[in-house]
Structures are given as structure tokens and as C-alpha cells.
Amino acid sequence: MNKKNKLPKVNIYDIAKEVGVSVATISRFFNNKNLVKESTRSKILEVCQKYNYKPSKIASAITTKRTKSIAFIVPSLKDPTFVELISGAELAMSKKGYSMTLFNTRQNINREKDIIDTLDSMIIDGVIFSGVYGGEEEKVFISEVQKRNIPIILVDRIIPDLNIPFVMSNDYLGGELAAKFILENNHKKIGIVTYSRKVFIFNERVQGFIDVLKQAGINEIFILDVPLEYKKIEESLIEKKDFILKSDVTAIFCVADSIAIFLSRILMQNNIKIPDEISIMGYDNLFYSDYLIPKLTTINHDMYEIGRVASENLINRLETGRFKNKKIIIDPVVIPRDSVKKIK
């Protein structure tokens, strides 16, 4: 290329000077053209085309204090449910011209404190937050975000006594639906395997399930806990294997598909036929639950949709100054497949 014909490199200040307007006007043009009168828009567009100028996010952030970047904080990237949550959120963001900055706390509450320090070194427009527990421990993080005047919305993990916008599934209803389905299939000896009930959503699922059993005059045979860490689930279930096999249950409700999948494999490795000897019901409707043998009966709470709705709601707050809805609860549904047998 002939260097004489090479266009000079210009910045937002050069564009403003040549057009004869302020830098703020150029910034408004790139963020929302409708805020600039038509005659000025034409001049700005003409000069930008002349120099083949494209605005950088850094330059825009300097003048607007906005980057169109949203921090999304999740407790795990190994749990497939959070992959679904992230996918739904990212699609909604990209359609509106926003980008995602992803943080993984790795089920460690102390990581949330570290993320605050990282956010201080960035310009983040808003935060979508799914905490480790969804309880008292997360209040510190939320308080720190609010002190920085950063809009925040909670997903999946919520704190009921805080007036913070959230999008979640009705987990208590999901537990009720699971129990009713198992009872409709005439099971009376029923066990439960759950993550820590210190996590609000899992406590809700278990409580909804137990309440329906009690109304039917049935007590659960056992409630077993497994670790939140994805890689430790199978190890924990192997340790509990003998207890489960001797319990004489005919059905087990797992508060997550991941637990149900590990449990099913361990039972089958011990020559227990599913669902002929023990029925298994999950919760999540992970995409591969339909490909298991037998196919997993589960509860669908559409994490993809939860992520999408949360993103759209937060973006509405960023662009209009308000959330469309502060509390959005999505009802789950039963997905009947092959892993729960009807007892005659």
C-alpha cells in the first residue's frame, strides 16, 4: 500500500473537532443516534466514513461511564444448569449490543469478595448474580455492589428478605410436583438426595416435596446430602451406596439431574434395575437427560429462559432507569419419561 494514501488514525476528539461539536455529542451519536439532531448526524457519519473511524468501547466509556458490559457471576461452570443459564443471558445481551464478563466463584463464598476488587478496576454497567448459597452470606457482596451504584439482579439463588430484583423458578412448586408425580405412581417408600439445604433453592425443593408427602400421610425414608462441588457428587454417593440399597425404597427424588445421573449409574453398576427395582426422579431437565437409558423423568425449570429474562430485565433498567418487573417467578413442569415406574 502506498503510504501517501494511507488514512490518518483519528480518535473521538479528532472527529469532534472536524465536525465542530463536543466530544459528548459524538459519544451520544454512537450510543443513541436519536439523541443527536439529523443535520449533525449526517456530518458525523460523513467524517467517520472519511477516516473509516469506528468507536472503541474504551473511548465511549471515558465520556459516558458505560461500556455496555455486564458482569455475570455464577457459582459453578461445571454444573450444566449454569451453562444453560449463561447461554440464555448471553444471547439476550448480544441482541442488545451488550457483552458479558463472566465470573466463576467455584462454590467459594470468599471468591465473591475478590470479585468486588476486580469490579473496582473495571467499568461494569450492571451485575447478574447467582450466589453460592442465596442467603445471609451473599448480603455482603450485594451491599458492596449497591454502594458502587451498580444495578444488580439476582438469578436462581435469591435472598427472600432483601428487596432486590430477581428471576427464579418456583422451586417449592417444583418439589410439590415431583412428590405428586411419584405418589401418583403409587410409591410409598421414598428417599431424597439433595445438595446442602443451606442453599435456598434446594431447601425449597425438598420442603415442597416433604409437605406433599406429609399431606398424604407418608414420611420420607431418608434425606441424604451430597456436596455442592460437582466432582465430589459421585464419591459421596458411592459412600452412601450401601445405606441406599438397604433402605428398601422404591423411589428416590434427586434435587438435581446431575445427582440423579450419578446415582443411576451407581445403582446400575450394583445390578439394580431402574425403574423396575428403584425409580429415580431428577430436577433440571438437562439436555442429555432425554438421552439416558432409561430416559430421566425430571422437572423442567428452564434455566435458559431464566438467564434470558434476567438479562432483558437488567438491560431495560440500564436503558430506561427501571426494571420491567422486580420479581419474576417461572413455574416448573413435570417431564415424564421412563425412570419412574408405576407400581401396580
Helices and strands as residue ranges (DSSP letters): G 3-5, H 12-19, H 23-31, G 33-35, H 38-51, H 57-64, E 69-74, H 80-95, E 99-104, H 109-120, E 126-129, G 136-138, H 139-147, E 152-155, E 166-169, H 171-184, E 190-194, H 200-215, E 222-225, G 230-232, H 233-246, E 251-254, H 257-269, E 279-281, G 287-290, E 298-300, H 303-320, E 327-330, E 333-335
